[in-house]
Amino acid sequence: MKLKLAIVGCGKAAERHLKIYQALQDEVEVVGVSDVVPERAKKFAEILCAKPYTDYQEMLTKEEVEVVDLCLPSGMHAEVGEVILQKFKKHLLVEKPLALTLKEAENLVNLAQKNQLKLVTIFQNRANLPVQKLKEVLSKNLLGSPILISAKFYWSRDQRYYDSAGWRGTWAFDGGALAQQGCHFVDMLYYLGGPIESVFARMGTYLVNIEAEDLLVGILKFKSGALGTIEATTCSRPKDLKAELVVLAEKGSAVLGGFAMNRLDHLAIEGVEKIEEFVSGFEKNPDHPLGFSHFTYLKSAIKYFKTSEKDPWLVVGEEAIPSLEAIIGLYESAETRKEIKFPFEPVACKLGKR
């Protein structure tokens, strides 16, 4: 049977989901869409043959829904997600990050557990073929113990981007380069490097007029003893420059390239001579009209909601918490100019504060 799904928020994030649901119409039926802008809801509804609403609670009252796809600005995830999980008792699919504060994210996880509901956060880069191969290599200890895991992205977001929506670049609803664009890279540091022991960071706002930062540089210490770095910026001008993730270990090294860690630019393992054969089929994501990783991730989520069968890259429930904690810790360190050791109670971090 088709999964009955409703979309809350018909902005940029939802546009990609719309196209994927069209392609997966044999598996999922979008029965309702909601947006405070009537024209946007109507446009989505016409394309998906769904009913449009401007009030998501009215939609969930009137429509038979199993899963809600929450595509609102990050700062609204906690409030709306709580209503969906607690009042309407619906499974929840959330675009990254799960929330902007630890307490809000933990509340959503607890509500899902309490009400025996499924909660999935979208970190689609985990589904990248090169990431799958590198995760396998690390899990099998083929590289030995990692000593450095370094992530960096030099992207471009000018003033027009932030001015396009009033919530962009605000601490209350968005955050800066680290929380929004960088959350995928922090998640990958955790996914590949394991639990994080402490962080230290510096940040600033240099090329745009926003509340949050457009450049943050951080150092991480993993519980394994390895060190990590993160360089997160939207200051590259006049356009995106590069992104990569590097792993250095006892018996080899690896580099994930491409702007979304979707290419395996380098892998060397001591004792493995025919490395091309070893990585065959995982060198890069194949071309896909809807984006390979997003399509794969959403299809995987639909399968999980329908059958409870979980692919290894799917971020379920509390699995979304550690990378958020790392982001908040990096912000806390940048504000206090002190090393932050986990666990900790955020005091100075402005992310998610109204």
N, C-alpha and C positions, 0 to 999 in steps of 0.2 A: 504494500500500500504506500501511497505517496505521503511524505511528511508534510503536515500542514504548518505553514510558517507565516509569521507576520514581520514586517520591517518597521522599525521605529527610527525615523530620521532618513530623509531622502536627499542628503547632500552628496559631497564628493565620494566619501567612503562607500556609500550605498550604491553608487553608479556601477562600480565593478561587480558588486554582489548581484545586482539586477541582471547583468549579462550572463553571469555564471548560472543563476537560477533558471534563466531561459534555456541554457544549454543542458541543464539537468532536470528538465520539466517532467521526465519520466520517473524521477525520484522525489521531487519536492514540488509542492503546490503553494504558491504565495497567495494567501486568501485575503490579506489586508495590508495596506501601507498607511503610515501616519507621518505627517509633517505639519508644523505650525504654519507653513506657507501653502495654502490650498493648491496653487498651481503646480507645485512640485509633487505633492501627493497625487494629484490627478494625472500628471504625466506618467509617474511610475505605475499607477493603477491601470492605465490604458495599455501600457506595454505588457504588463504581467497578467492582465485580465483579472485584476483584484479589485477590492473596494477601497476607495480613498477615505481617509479620516484626517481631521486636524487635531483630534484628541485621542491619544493612544489608549487611554483607559476606556473610552467609549468603544474603541475598536476591539479591545480584549474582552469586553463585556458582551459584545454582539456576535463576534466571530468565533468559530471553533478553531482554536489555535493550540498547537503542541509546543512550538519553539518560537521564541522572539529573537530576531536579529537586531541588536541594539547598535545603531550607527550614529549616535549623537556625539557632540563634542565630549572629550574625555572627562571634563569636569562635571558632566551630567550623568555619567555612568552609575555612580553610587546611588543617587536619589531615585532615578527611574528604575534601575536594576532591582533595588529593594522592593519597589511596588510590584514589579513583575514576578519576583520570586516569592514574596510574602503574601501579597493580596490575591494575585491571580494564579499562583502556583504553576508557572510555565517554565520549561527549560529555557536556558539563556545562552545565546551566542553573542560575544562582545568583541568589537574591534579593540586592538591594543591601545593603551594599557587597560587593565581591568578597572582601575580607579586611580585617583591621584594621591591618595593617602593610604597608609597601611591599615588604619582602622577601618576605612571604608571598604577596602579590598577584602580584609578579613571578615567583615560583616557579610559581604556578598557570598563568600565561601561558606560561612557558617549557616546562612539562610538556605543555601542550596542543599547542604548536608541535612539540615533540620527537616526540610520539606521533601527530602529524597528526590531532588531535582539535579539535572545535569547542567554543568556550567563550563563553557569552553571559551577561552580567550584566543584571539587570532594572532598568532606569530607565524605567518606563512613561510618565512625563510627557513624554518626548521624542516620544511618539506623539500627544500632544494636537493637535487641529486648529489651535488658535491658535498653538501653538509651531511647527508646520509652516509656517504663514504668516509668522511673524516670522523664522524661520530663512531662508526664501526671500527676504524683504525685505533682510535683512542680507547674505546671500550675493550678491545682485545689486547691493549697494551703493546701494540706493535711498534709504537714510537718510544716506549719506555716512559718515564716520568716527565711530563712537561715542565719546563722551567720558565717559559714566557708565553703568554697569550695576549696578543696586542690587536686591538681593533681601532680603526680610524676611518672617518669619512669627511671629505671636504666637499660639501654641497653648497648650492646657491639658493637662497631665499631672500628676495629683495623686499623693499617696503611695500610694493604692490601686493605681494603675496600676503603679508600680514594685514594690510588694509582691506583685503577682500572679504574678511569676516571679523567682526568685532572681538570674538573670543580668542583669535590666534595670537600667540605670544603673551597671553595673560597668565599669571600664576594660578588664578582661580580655575581656569577652564582648559589650559593647554600646556603651559611650561614652554621651555625653549628648545634648543637644538638637541639636548640630551633626552629630555622626556618624550619628545615626539619623534623626530627623525632617528634619534639615537637609541630608543628603547629596543629596537631590533638587535642592535649591536651589543648592548648590555645583556640582553637575553641570550645571545649567542655565546658571550663570554661565560655566563653561568652554565649554559647547556653543555659546552665543551670542556670547561675548566672545573666545574663542580662548585661546591659551597664556597662562599667568599667570607674571609675572616675580618678584613678591614679595608677601608678606602681613604684616600686623601685626594683633594681636588682644588683647583682654582678655576674661576670663570669670570666672564665679563660680557658686556654688551657693547659692540664696537661699530657696526655698520648699519644698524636699523634702529628705529625708535619703537621699542617694545619694553614691557616690564621685565620679561625673562631674558636669559642669556642667549647670545648667538655663537658663543665659543666656550667650551669647557674642556679642560685637560685633567685627567685623573689617573691615579695609580691604585691598583688593587693588589691585595694579598689573598691568595686562595688558601683554604685550609690544608691543601695538599703541600703547601710550601712554595708553589709557583707564584711568580709575580705576573701582573697584568697591567695593561695601559688602555686608556680610552681617549681618543682625540675626536671630539664631537663639535662640528661647526657647520653653520650655514653661511659662512663669510666668503666662500670662494666666489670670485668675480672674474669674468662676467657670467660664468656658467659653472655647473658641476665639474669638479676636477677628477676625483677618484674616491674609491672606497676599497678597503681590504681588511682581512683578518689573518694574522700570522701566528703560527704555533712553532715554537722551538722546543725540542725535547731531547732526551738522552741519546736516542738512536735515530733521529731524523727531524724533518721539518715539513711544514705545509703552509700554503698560502691560498686563501679563498679570495678571489677577485670578483670583478663585476660590481655594479652599483648596489646589488642586493645579495652579495655573497653567493651568486648563482654560477660561478665558474671556478674550477679547480686549476689555478695557475701553476701550482707547484706541489709535488709530493715526493719526498725522498725518504726511504727507509733502509737502514743498514741491513745488508743481506738480501734485499729484494732488487734484483737486476732488471727484470722485465716489468717495470712499474706501469708501462702503458697497458699491458694485459690486465694488471691488477685493478686499474681504475676504469677499464673499458666500460662504457655506458654511463659513467658517472662524472665525466669530465665537465659537463655543463648541462644546464637545463635545456631541453629541446624547445624550439620555437613553438609558441602556443598563442593563438589569437586572444585568449582571455587571461594570459599570464599563467605559466605552468604552476608556480608555487601557490598562488591564490586559488586557482582552480582545484589543485590537488588537495589543499588544506580544507576548503569548504566541502568538497566531495567526501573527504574523510570525516568531517564533522557531522555531515548528514547521516553517514553510515553509523557513526557512534550514537547519535540521537535515536536512530531507528533500531539498532541491534545491540548496543553497548559494546560492540567490538571496537577496540581502541588501537589506532595506529601509533607507533612509537613517537612520532613527532607531535602528536596532538597535545595541547596544553589544557589540562583538565583541572578544575577546582583550584586547590592550593598551589598547584604547579606554577601559577602566574605570580605568586607572591615574592619569591627570592629575587627576581630581576627588578621588581618594583622597589623592594627594600634597598637594593644596590643603588638605584637611581636616587632615591631619597637620601641615602647615606652620602652619596657624592655631592648632592646639593647642600646637605647639612655641613659637610666638611668645607665646601667653598664659602659658606656663610660664616662659619666659626673659625676657619683657618686652622682646624685641628684634624688629626686623624680620627676617623670614626670606626670603632670596633663593634661588631655585631654580636648579639642583638643590642639595640639602642632605642631610646625614646626620642623621636624628633622634636626639636625645640625651635631651631632657627630656620629650618627649611620652609620656604614660602609656597611650595607646590600644593595646590588644592585648597589653599586658605582663602576664605571669602572676606 
